[in-house]
Amino acid sequence: MRDLVSPFVPAINLVTQHQLVPHAIDIRQNGAGLLLIANGEEQTADQVVRCFPFTTPDQWISFRDETGAELGLLPTLNGLNARARTLLETRLKARYDIPIIQSLRNIESSKQGGAIWHINTEEGQMSFTMRGDQSLSLNAFPEVVFTDAITRKRYKIPDFTKLDRASQKIARTYLPIGSRHDSRRRGGRSRRG
């Protein structure tokens, strides 16, 4: 377990330590990723992840490379320069904002495998790639949560039964929704003697 970072910790060496000091680092856009600069060293961070808990969204931010290995852990956004903080907040919002799916436009096969879902959300038209059941959560059906197989961004249908019929028909061709899901939707069947 890591020790908490004191305000007196010097700027870190990204290669040997993982704790970041907000006032001693800079963050810049670097293509699709971020460039993390500390102590004269630069590392490309492909992902930024909130570690825990989600009730403190400005604390414990992990910077990770393309393999998921942690480059550094930022205990707080407080102390970052304004440009770096805005960039990081924008990246975190994009990752953790979950668009609500209002309807499905169509689903097409992807040349790289899986299916591309074209959807309408309250934020406009979007698309995501689904590959197998690891991209899907039906645990709280009729709520359905999808995870984009490429970006890991999540999308949600709060209540499948409230989608329009055309959207339900499109989704049923790809979703493993069987009778156990249908009976939960209808509240189960009652038998009268």
Secondary structure by P-SEA (a helix, b strand, c coil): ccccccccccccccccccccccccbbbbbcccbbbbbcccbbbbbccccccccccccccbbbbbcccccccccccccccccaaaaaaaaaaaaaacbbbbbccccbbbbbcccbbbbbbccccccbbbbbccccccccccccbbbbccccccbbbbccccccccaaaaaaaaacccccaaaaaaaaccccccc
